[in-house]
């Protein structure tokens, strides 16, 4: 992992597929979603910092709506998390070091009223996490392909919380370790032009 004091640059594997239109920190461009992982476990000192990065995300009323419920491949709950995934995700996520279900609290702590931005704030925490993982050159990939109701039931998620997503985290492996269905997709994706997603003065 590169030390934070070093000058970051867009990595070669990323530069072949991505070119920002405006000058930004390369960290944002370098973050992508690899599937190929080694199957090796990670020490807590290697993965807890990504949750620490998520901790410092902005949140409405400082409610910190996000919750991360995870298992490592050494935990007895590992198979429970793996079984939540659809077959296509399970095929590669079995080589992750950490599987996590992302949950958000839908009410405020101070008055129990509904929070309209609980998913928005939890997404900000996830982005912090993903950027820190990218900075550490770890593979992290978010997933929507899993059983949300089963996750809530198996993990005893309280009623005032909503299951949002899952992600897999681990040491990166070469694309050749993936099955044929995913090997050719193991590369950073491009993005729409800025003018398609950013509108000045009104939606148009």
N, C-alpha and C positions, 0 to 999 in steps of 0.2 A: 504494500500500500504506500502511496506517495504521502510524504509528510505535508501537513496543511501549509507549511511555510514555503513550499516549493510553488513555482508558477505552474498552474494547471493549463493544459492544452487540450484541444479536441483530439481524441485518440484516433489513430489511423483507421481502425475498424468502423468508427463512427463517421469520420470525414468522407468516406467513400459513399455515404448514403444521406448525409445531412449537412446543410450549409445555412447558418442563420442569416437573415437579412439585415439584422442590426447587431451591434457589438454587445454581447452578454457574456457572463462568466461561462466558460466551457463546461462547468459542472452540469448545467441545465441541458446541454446538448448531449453530453456523454451518458446521461441517464437513459437507459432503454430497458427492455424486459426480456432478458435471456431465459430460455428454458433449460439449457444444458447445465446440469450440476453433477458434482462428483460422487455424491452419496456419502461423503465423509461428514462426520459430526463437526460442529463448531463449539468452541468453548464459550461460556457465558460472556467472557471479556471481549469476544469477537462479535456477538450478536446483540447484547444488551445496549451498546451505544446507539444502535439504530432506533430502538424504542426511546432512548433518551432524547434523540433528535425530534421524534414525534411529540414528546412532552412539551416542547417549547413552541408549538404551533399556536396561532391566534385563536381565540374562542370567545363567543358571546358571553358577557358577564363573567368571563374567566371560568366558565362551567366545566371546561375540558371534557366535552361530551364523549370523546373516544375511549374505547376499551379494546385491548388486544388480548385475546385468549389464545394461547399457543401451546404447542407440544414440540419437543425435539425428538429426533429419531431414537433417542435412548429412553424416552418416557413410555410407560405402559399405555398411555393414551394415544400414542402415535397412530395406531391402526384406526382408532375412532375418527381422528381427523382425516386420515387418508380415505376412509370409507365415505366421507361426505362428498368427495369429488366425483364429477362425471368421469366416465371411462377415459375420455381423451386427455383430461388434465391429470388423472391418476397415473397415466402411462409414463409421464416424465417427472411429475412431482414426487414420485416415490424415491427419487434421488436427492431430494432437498434435505437440508439439515434441520430446518424449522418450518412447520406449517402453522398458520395463524388465521383465526377468524376475527374479523374486524367488526366491532359492535359500537353502536352509538346510543347515548342516553337521550331519550326524546322529551324529557322534562327538565326544568331548572331545579337545581338543588335547593335554592333559597325559597321557592314558593310553589314548587310542584306543577307549575304551568307548562304547557307545551312549548317546545323550542322549534321554531320554524327552520332554523339553520343548523340543526344537529348533524345532518349529512354533509353539509357544506364545510363545517368546521372539522369533522372527522376526515373528510377528504384532504383538508390542509395538513392534518397530522400525518396521514398516509404519505403525502408528497414529501414532507420533511424526512420521513423514514426512508423513502425510496431514494432520495438524493444522498442521504448519508451512506446508504448501502452502495450506491454507485461510486461515491467518493472512496469507499474502502475496497472497491473493485470486487464486490460480492454480487452474485446474481440474485435479483428479487423480481418476482412477477406476480402481479395482481390477478385474481380470478373471479369471474362471476359464475362459472360453471360448477355449481355444487348445490346440494340440497339445503336451502335456507331453513326450512321448517325442522328438518332433522338436526341441523346445527344448533338451533335454539333449544330443542328438546335434549339432545345429548349433552350439551354443555351447560344446561340449567340457566339459560339466559332469562333474567327477570322480565316481567311484562312491560316495564317502562323502557326497555332497551330494544333496539332494532338491529338485526343482523344486516350488515352492509356488504361485505365482500370477504374473500380469503386471499392470502398470498403465500407464496413459497419463497424461502430464502436459503441460500447455500453457497458453497464454493463453486466458482465457474468451472465448467468442463468444455472440451472442444466440441464443436457442433457435430462431429462425426459420431459422438456417443448417443445421439438422438436417433429415433426410428425414422424411417423414410418419410413419414407424414409430416415431420417437423424440421428435418435437417435443412431443407432449402429455405425455410422461413426464419432461420436463426441469424437474423441481422437487424440492425436498427431500422425502424420505419421512418418515412418522411412525414411532413406535416403540410396541411393546407396553407395557402398563402395567407398572410396576416390580414389582408383586406377581406377575406371570406369570414373571418371570425371576430373582427373588431370593427365597430361601426360608430362613427362620430356623429352625434346629434340625433340619432334615432336608429331604429332597426331597419335596415334596407339592404 
